[in-house]
Each structure stands twice: as C-alpha cells, then as structure tokens.
C-alpha cells in the first residue's frame, strides 16, 4: 500500500476566533452595547424578581406535594393497622 504523503489540509474559512457570535452571547453583547447600562440593570433586576417569585411558587407547590404524599402514607398505615 502506498503511504499517504500529503497532510490533510484544513478547509478554508473563518477560525473560531473569527466566527460570528451566536446564541445568548450575541444577545448579551447586542443589548449591552446598544443600550444604556442602567436600562440593562433595570431589566436584569426585573428578571431576577420574576425568577425569585417563580422559585417561591415552585417551593410552595413542592411543600404541598410532600404534605399530600405524607397524608397518603399516613392513611395507608392506618388502614394496615385496622
């Protein structure tokens, strides 16, 4: 078999450093560069408040679910004892 003498060449194109930024990194860069810093801070604070509210709702749902499961287990134990 003949040995391969030519090395593989990379496809011409942009390197990772030259590639356009996509996804959330592009959104952050666009909003930070195109708006006042205080507007961005206010938006992030509102987003944080919304996230904290959602977390509190989920924690309340979790507590209710645990209480229901505990109640069901207690009911089953009382049925077994009878």
C-alpha positions in Angstrom: 0.0 0.0 0.0 1.2 3.5 -0.8 1.7 5.7 2.2 0.0 9.0 2.4 2.5 11.8 1.9 0.3 14.8 1.8 -1.0 16.1 5.1 -4.7 16.8 5.4 -5.4 20.5 4.8 -8.0 22.4 6.8 -10.9 23.8 4.9 -10.5 27.5 4.2 -12.8 29.6 6.3 -13.1 31.5 9.5 -11.3 30.3 12.5 -13.1 30.0 15.9 -11.8 33.4 16.9 -13.2 35.0 13.7 -16.5 33.1 13.7 -19.6 35.2 14.5 -21.0 35.0 18.0 -24.4 33.2 18.2 -27.0 32.4 20.8 -27.2 34.1 24.2 -23.7 35.5 23.9 -24.8 37.5 20.9 -27.9 38.8 22.6 -26.0 39.9 25.7 -23.4 41.7 23.5 -26.0 43.4 21.4 -28.1 44.6 24.3 -25.2 45.8 26.4 -23.6 47.6 23.5 -26.8 49.1 22.2 -28.4 50.4 25.3 -27.8 52.4 28.4 -26.2 50.4 31.3 -29.0 51.5 33.7 -31.7 50.1 31.4 -29.9 46.8 31.3 -29.5 46.8 35.1 -33.2 47.5 35.5 -34.2 44.7 33.1 -31.9 42.2 34.9 -33.4 43.3 38.3 -36.9 42.7 37.0 -35.9 39.3 35.6 -34.4 38.4 38.9 -37.5 39.4 40.8 -39.6 37.3 38.4 -37.3 34.3 38.9 -37.5 34.7 42.7 -41.3 34.8 42.5 -41.3 31.6 40.4 -39.0 29.9 42.8 -41.2 30.7 45.7 -44.2 29.3 43.8 -42.4 26.1 43.0 -41.3 25.7 46.6 -44.9 26.1 47.8 -46.0 23.5 45.3 -43.3 21.2 46.4 -44.3 21.6 50.0 -48.0 20.9 49.2 -47.0 17.8 47.3 -44.9 16.5 50.1 -47.7 17.1 52.5 -50.2 15.2 50.3 -47.8 12.3 49.9 -47.3 12.2 53.7 -51.0 12.3 54.3 -51.5 9.4 51.8 -48.8 7.3 53.6 -50.4 8.0 57.0 -53.8 6.9 55.6 -52.3 3.7 54.3 -50.6 3.0 57.6 -53.9 3.5 59.4 -55.6 1.1 57.0 -53.0 -1.6 57.6 -53.3 -1.2 61.4 -57.0 -1.9 61.3 
